[in-house]
Amino acid sequence: MAENAQAKIVLKDIGSAAEIFGNQDENLSLIERILGVRLMTQGGELVVVGKPEQISQTREVFDQLEDYHQAGSPVTLHDVGYVARSVRSGSHDALTSLAREVVLVTARGKQVKPKTLGQKQYLKCIRENDIVFSIGPAGTGKTYLAVVMAISSLRNKKVSKLVLTRPAVEAGEKLGFLPGDLQEKVDPYLRPLYDSLYDILGFENTQKYIERHTIEIAPLAYMRGRTLEDAFIILDEAQNTTREQMKMFLTRLGYGSRAVITGDITQIDLPRGQISGLVHVQRILAHIEGISFHYLGGEDIVRHPLVQEIIKAYEEP
């Protein structure tokens, strides 16, 4: 067994050390846990103690983090964990390749980029297919990236309208007991779609688009009997559609339209015995050209690091 060795890592840009090391060196602590090394700081230099292979992996992690930071991307705890796990598993250039792909710039000037290789492949699927099903756990960016691509398509005049919809399934609560008229009752179900739009476009721009009917946000039931042409359509929380609702939605597509359907088949809120339209559709549409099924996993979760651990714990028997 190889003995521990010691080596120095010198950052190319000393000014980036604070962000790369993290608040109270939390990024360094995470790298230590994942790669099994010991890290000590000396100004902008790092002393690494570990086996030769671990030291080599640590150098690669910091090279990628520096390239990522120099490309204008803020370094988050998720980014650090993602690149460290990728390097440990033998995947190279995982983070650096993501830094180069700017999908869109928000109203506040924030660059939106894929955070994982799974997200990058998801965006590629949307660009290359008219209908994309994105299936994966909470926090993997399924809905947010779909909205980003929809806004990008609108800005580039590839479509003239966005339609965002969700089934209003009563997950343990009864609509009838909620205050207000029908629109006010269903708005809580649609709130995550509004939140994504506000983050990307800003509140005022979103309201303007909605007032002009360029963006429409409505419960799935409102789609019945319509034909949607020249539109980018997103069906969110699709695991809560019935087979009949899924068929109804998919047959709304008109000329020049494309659709992204997102959902998490581990969180189905349908009544017991009711088959999810998202589960059913995987079996009957997988062979059709122009339709893509993309699956995101725990490694694609971009929320608080503990979310990964929570989802992993729920998946265990």
C-alpha positions in Angstrom: 0.0 0.0 0.0 1.4 3.4 -1.0 2.4 5.7 1.9 1.0 9.2 2.2 2.9 11.9 0.4 2.8 15.7 0.6 2.6 18.2 -2.2 1.9 21.9 -2.9 -0.9 23.3 -5.1 -0.4 26.9 -6.2 -3.5 28.7 -7.6 -2.9 30.6 -10.8 -4.9 33.5 -9.5 -4.4 34.2 -5.8 -7.5 36.5 -5.8 -9.8 33.6 -6.5 -8.6 31.6 -3.5 -11.3 32.9 -1.1 -14.2 31.9 -3.3 -12.6 28.5 -4.3 -11.8 27.7 -0.7 -15.3 28.6 0.4 -16.7 30.3 3.5 -14.6 29.2 6.4 -12.9 26.8 4.1 -16.1 24.7 3.7 -15.2 23.8 0.1 -11.8 22.4 1.3 -13.5 20.3 4.0 -15.8 18.8 1.3 -12.9 17.9 -1.0 -11.1 16.3 2.0 -14.2 14.1 2.7 -14.7 13.1 -0.9 -11.1 12.4 -1.9 -9.7 11.3 1.5 -6.9 13.9 1.6 -5.8 16.5 4.1 -5.6 20.1 3.0 -3.8 23.0 4.7 -3.8 26.5 3.5 -0.7 28.8 3.3 -1.8 32.1 1.8 -2.9 31.2 -1.8 -1.1 27.9 -1.6 -2.4 24.5 -0.5 -0.5 21.7 1.1 -2.1 18.3 0.2 -1.4 15.2 2.2 -2.5 11.9 0.8 -1.6 9.0 -1.5 -0.1 9.9 -4.9 -3.3 9.1 -6.7 -5.4 11.2 -4.3 -2.9 14.2 -4.7 -3.2 13.9 -8.5 -7.0 13.9 -8.2 -6.9 17.0 -5.9 -4.7 18.9 -8.4 -7.3 18.1 -11.2 -10.2 19.3 -9.0 -8.5 22.6 -8.3 -7.5 23.1 -12.0 -11.2 22.6 -12.9 -12.4 24.9 -10.2 -10.0 27.7 -11.3 -11.0 27.3 -14.9 -14.7 27.4 -13.9 -14.2 30.5 -11.8 -12.2 32.3 -14.5 -15.0 31.6 -17.0 -17.2 33.9 -14.8 -19.0 31.2 -12.9 -19.4 31.5 -9.1 -18.1 28.5 -7.3 -20.7 26.9 -5.1 -20.6 24.0 -2.6 -22.5 21.9 -5.2 -19.9 22.6 -7.9 -17.1 21.6 -5.6 -18.8 18.3 -4.6 -19.8 17.6 -8.2 -16.3 18.0 -9.6 -14.6 16.1 -6.7 -17.0 13.1 -7.1 -16.5 13.2 -10.9 -12.7 13.2 -10.7 -12.8 10.4 -8.1 -14.9 8.3 -10.4 -12.6 8.8 -13.4 -14.6 11.5 -15.3 -12.5 14.3 -16.6 -13.4 17.8 -17.6 -16.9 17.5 -16.0 -17.0 21.0 -14.6 -14.8 22.8 -17.1 -17.0 21.8 -20.0 -20.1 23.2 -18.3 -18.5 26.6 -17.8 -18.4 27.2 -21.5 -22.1 26.6 -22.1 -24.2 29.7 -21.4 -27.8 29.0 -22.2 -29.3 32.3 -21.3 -28.6 35.5 -19.3 -31.4 36.5 -16.9 -32.9 39.9 -16.4 -30.5 40.4 -13.5 -27.5 39.5 -15.6 -27.0 36.0 -14.2 -25.6 33.5 -16.6 -27.6 30.3 -16.7 -25.5 27.2 -17.3 -26.0 23.5 -16.8 -24.6 22.4 -13.5 -24.0 18.7 -14.3 -23.3 16.6 -17.3 -26.8 15.2 -17.0 -28.3 18.7 -17.2 -26.1 19.4 -20.2 -27.4 16.3 -22.0 -30.9 17.3 -21.1 -30.5 20.7 -22.8 -29.1 18.9 -25.9 -32.2 16.6 -25.9 -34.5 19.7 -25.9 -32.6 21.3 -28.8 -32.8 18.1 -30.9 -36.3 16.8 -30.3 -39.8 18.1 -30.5 -41.0 16.3 -27.5 -38.8 15.6 -24.4 -39.7 13.8 -21.3 -37.5 14.7 -18.3 -37.8 12.3 -15.4 -35.9 12.6 -12.1 -36.0 13.5 -8.4 -36.6 16.9 -6.9 -33.9 19.5 -7.3 -32.4 18.3 -10.6 -33.5 21.4 -12.5 -36.1 19.7 -14.7 -38.6 22.5 -14.7 -36.2 25.4 -14.4 -34.1 24.4 -17.4 -37.2 23.7 -19.4 -38.4 27.3 -18.7 -34.9 28.6 -19.6 -35.0 26.8 -22.9 -38.6 28.1 -23.5 -37.6 31.7 -22.9 -34.5 31.3 -25.1 -36.7 29.9 -27.9 -39.1 32.9 -27.5 -36.2 35.4 -27.5 -34.8 33.8 -30.7 -38.2 33.9 -32.3 -38.3 30.1 -32.7 -41.8 30.2 -31.1 -44.3 33.0 -30.6 -45.8 31.7 -27.3 -45.1 29.8 -24.1 -47.6 27.7 -22.4 -46.8 26.3 -19.0 -49.2 23.9 -17.3 -49.5 21.5 -14.4 -52.2 19.1 -13.2 -54.0 20.5 -10.1 -53.9 17.3 -8.0 -55.1 17.6 -4.5 -52.0 16.2 -2.7 -53.6 15.8 0.8 -55.5 19.0 0.6 -59.0 19.8 -0.8 -59.3 22.6 -3.3 -62.8 23.4 -2.0 -61.5 24.4 1.4 -59.0 26.9 -0.1 -60.1 30.5 -0.2 -60.9 32.5 -3.3 -62.3 31.9 -6.8 -61.1 29.0 -9.1 -58.0 30.9 -10.3 -57.0 31.7 -6.8 -57.5 28.1 -5.8 -55.3 26.7 -8.5 -52.6 29.4 -8.3 -50.7 27.6 -5.5 -50.2 24.6 -7.8 -48.8 26.9 -10.5 -46.6 29.0 -8.2 -43.3 27.1 -9.0 -43.8 28.0 -12.7 -44.2 31.7 -11.8 -41.1 31.5 -9.6 -39.0 30.3 -12.5 -40.3 33.0 -14.8 -39.7 35.7 -12.2 -36.1 34.5 -11.7 -35.3 34.5 -15.4 -37.3 37.4 -16.8 -38.0 39.5 -13.6 -41.4 40.2 -12.2 -42.4 43.2 -14.5 -41.3 41.5 -17.7 -43.2 38.3 -16.8 -46.4 40.3 -16.1 -46.1 42.1 -19.4 -45.7 38.8 -21.3 -48.7 37.4 -19.5 -50.8 40.5 -20.2 -50.0 40.2 -23.9 -50.9 36.4 -23.8 -47.3 35.6 -24.9 -47.0 33.5 -21.8 -49.9 31.5 -20.5 -49.9 29.6 -17.2 -52.9 27.4 -16.6 -54.0 24.1 -15.0 -53.9 21.1 -17.4 -57.7 20.9 -17.5 -57.6 24.2 -19.5 -55.8 22.6 -22.4 -58.6 20.3 -23.4 -60.0 20.9 -26.9 -57.2 23.3 -28.0 -54.5 23.1 -30.7 -51.3 24.9 -29.8 -49.3 26.1 -32.7 -45.9 27.8 -32.8 -45.6 27.4 -29.1 -43.2 26.0 -26.5 -45.3 24.0 -24.1 -44.2 22.7 -20.7 -46.1 20.2 -18.7 -44.8 20.1 -15.1 -45.5 17.5 -12.4 -46.5 15.1 -15.1 -46.4 12.1 -12.7 -49.8 13.4 -11.5 -51.5 13.1 -14.9 -53.7 10.1 -15.7 -53.2 8.2 -18.9 -56.1 10.0 -20.4 -54.8 13.4 -19.4 -51.3 12.6 -20.8 -52.8 11.6 -24.2 -55.0 14.7 -24.2 -51.9 16.9 -23.6 -49.7 15.3 -26.1 -52.3 15.6 -28.8 -52.6 19.4 -28.3 -49.3 20.0 -30.3 -49.8 21.9 -33.6 -47.4 22.9 -36.3 -44.2 24.6 -35.1 -44.7 23.5 -31.5 -42.4 21.6 -29.1 -43.1 20.2 -25.7 -41.1 19.3 -22.5 -42.8 17.1 -20.0 -41.2 16.9 -16.5 -41.9 14.8 -13.5 -40.7 12.6 -10.6 -42.3 9.2 -10.7 -41.3 8.6 -7.0 -43.7 11.3 -5.9 -47.1 10.4 -7.4 -50.1 12.0 -5.7 -52.8 10.3 -7.7 -55.5 8.3 -5.9 -54.5 4.7 -5.0 -54.9 2.4 -8.0 -54.7 5.2 -10.6 -51.9 4.7 -13.1 -49.7 7.7 -13.8 -49.7 8.9 -17.3 -45.9 9.6 -17.0 -45.2 6.0 -16.0 -47.5 4.6 -18.8 -46.1 6.8 -21.5 -42.5 5.5 -21.1 -43.6 2.1 -22.3 -45.7 3.2 -25.3 -43.7 6.1 -26.8 -40.1 5.2 -26.2 -39.6 3.9 -29.8 -40.9 7.0 -31.6 -38.3 9.2 -33.4 -38.4 12.8 -32.4 -39.5 11.9 -28.8 -36.7 11.7 -26.2 -36.7 10.4 -22.7 -34.0 11.8 -20.5 -33.4 10.6 -16.9 -31.8 12.7 -14.2 -30.4 11.2 -11.0 -29.1 12.0 -7.6 -25.8 13.3 -9.0 -27.8 16.0 -10.9 -29.4 17.5 -7.7 -28.4 21.2 -7.4 -30.1 22.1 -4.2 -28.7 22.0 -0.7 -26.1 19.1 -0.5 -28.3 17.4 2.1 -31.1 16.9 -0.5 -28.9 14.3 -2.2 -28.6 12.4 1.0 -32.3 12.7 1.8 -33.3 11.3 -1.6 -30.7 8.5 -1.3 -32.1 7.6 2.1 -35.7 7.4 0.8 -34.5 5.2 -2.1 -33.1 2.6 0.2 -35.3 -0.4 1.0 
